[in-house]
């Protein structure tokens, strides 16, 4: 299990300050919900942790190692489902997962087992032979989820993991995430309040690129009469 430390993390795109000085600790075996309105900086923060974007300022430390200095070894610990779930549309689902397994260095029986386990967890057996670009949005997300968990990562980052799923699929994926949180560090980016309350141990509320609150839901709400929705509105005005 791993611990993530963000120190004064910042990122701009031209004149737009997408992430503005975020500092945050994510403990071992913790499920953290990054909660915020659209454009708050959640996806940008996750992409920087995953190494897809380089911060303009600040540090990302995983297991005591700065990823700027040791990013290859650190990335091996990560599983990432990005926003939009970019996957190769001209492949079948089975071909795509086999490709991911090859990249991860799996061969022979181990490769078959890794693919089988990921397919089972994501519940995508019925679309294995279907071309990726013909999948529904829900199935595309589940295929992306399968590739993210295939190598049993110590750290799992999921950007809107239930986007496009029907109610039953949402329940299924949330249960898997909750179970995985027993021995992984998990970050979920979402704007669905019920998802945070149901799945996450802690929540970090981001708005305008800034961290507005961080802690357990009970620590963020003002009193027992205030709901998480009301606290969210109060903190993101």
C-alpha positions, -999 to 999 in steps of 0.1 A, spaced: 0 0 0 11 35 -7 8 70 5 5 101 -17 16 136 -7 8 166 -28 27 198 -19 16 231 -33 6 216 -66 -2 241 -94 -9 239 -131 -20 266 -156 -32 264 -192 -25 298 -207 -43 323 -185 -64 297 -168 -52 285 -134 -65 249 -134 -49 238 -101 -38 265 -76 -15 254 -48 -32 222 -37 -16 204 -7 -31 170 3 -21 138 20 -37 105 9 -30 77 34 -24 40 28 -56 20 23 -77 51 20 -104 59 -5 -104 96 -12 -131 113 -32 -121 144 -52 -154 163 -53 -160 194 -72 -180 211 -100 -171 207 -136 -138 225 -144 -128 225 -107 -93 210 -114 -101 174 -104 -90 157 -137 -59 179 -140 -48 170 -105 -53 133 -113 -34 136 -145 -4 152 -127 -4 124 -101 -4 98 -129 24 116 -147 5 126 -178 9 163 -170 39 180 -155 31 205 -127 41 241 -131 49 241 -94 48 218 -64 58 182 -57 41 148 -59 56 123 -35 45 86 -35 60 63 -8 85 90 0 98 93 -35 93 124 -57 78 111 -90 98 137 -109 129 119 -99 117 83 -100 86 83 -122 90 49 -140 91 28 -109 64 49 -93 41 46 -123 43 8 -121 23 11 -88 -5 31 -105 -37 21 -122 -55 49 -140 -90 53 -156 -88 88 -172 -116 110 -181 -132 100 -214 -116 66 -212 -94 68 -243 -91 32 -257 -83 19 -292 -115 19 -311 -104 -4 -339 -95 -33 -316 -119 -58 -301 -122 -57 -263 -102 -89 -260 -75 -76 -283 -73 -44 -263 -69 -61 -230 -43 -85 -244 -24 -55 -257 -25 -39 -222 -13 -72 -207 16 -73 -231 26 -38 -222 25 -47 -186 49 -76 -193 26 -105 -188 31 -136 -208 15 -171 -211 -7 -184 -183 -1 -153 -161 -13 -131 -190 -44 -152 -194 -52 -151 -157 -47 -113 -155 -71 -107 -184 -96 -132 -170 -97 -117 -136 -100 -81 -149 -128 -91 -173 -147 -109 -145 -144 -80 -121 -155 -54 -147 -183 -78 -158 -175 -74 -195 -175 -111 -206 -203 -106 -232 -185 -79 -252 -150 -95 -254 -153 -100 -292 -170 -67 -298 -151 -38 -315 -143 -11 -290 -158 18 -310 -191 1 -311 -195 -1 -273 -219 19 -253 -205 46 -230 -211 23 -200 -193 -6 -215 -164 16 -226 -160 28 -190 -160 -8 -178 -134 -18 -203 -113 12 -192 -118 0 -156 -106 -35 -165 -73 -22 -180 -68 0 -149 -70 -29 -124 -53 -56 -145 -19 -54 -128 -34 -52 -93 -20 -17 -87 -12 -4 -52 -27 29 -62 -59 31 -82 -71 64 -97 -105 66 -112 -119 97 -130 -157 95 -130 -157 57 -128 -195 53 -130 -201 79 -157 -225 64 -183 -233 33 -162 -269 22 -155 -280 20 -118 -271 -17 -115 -237 -12 -131 -230 17 -107 -238 -5 -77 -215 -32 -90 -185 -9 -97 -190 9 -63 -189 -24 -45 -157 -34 -63 -141 -1 -54 -151 -4 -18 -137 -40 -16 -105 -29 -33 -101 -1 -8 -92 -26 19 -57 -30 5 -52 -2 -20 -50 36 -20 -78 48 -42 -86 83 -56 -120 88 -72 -128 120 -90 -165 126 -92 -193 152 -89 -218 126 -76 -224 133 -40 -240 99 -32 -209 82 -46 -187 100 -22 -209 92 8 -213 55 -2 -177 47 -12 -152 71 2 -134 73 36 -125 110 31 -134 138 7 -114 166 -7 -136 194 -22 -120 214 -50 -134 245 -67 -116 270 -89 -84 250 -87 -82 254 -49 -87 229 -21 -117 242 -2 -121 213 24 -105 180 32 -115 153 57 -143 129 66 -178 139 56 -187 144 93 -158 168 95 -168 189 65 -205 194 73 -211 222 98 -236 203 119 -260 173 118 -286 193 101 -264 201 71 -262 176 43 -231 170 21 -249 187 -7 -255 218 14 -218 218 25 -207 214 -11 -228 244 -22 -214 264 7 -178 256 0 -179 260 -38 -197 293 -41 
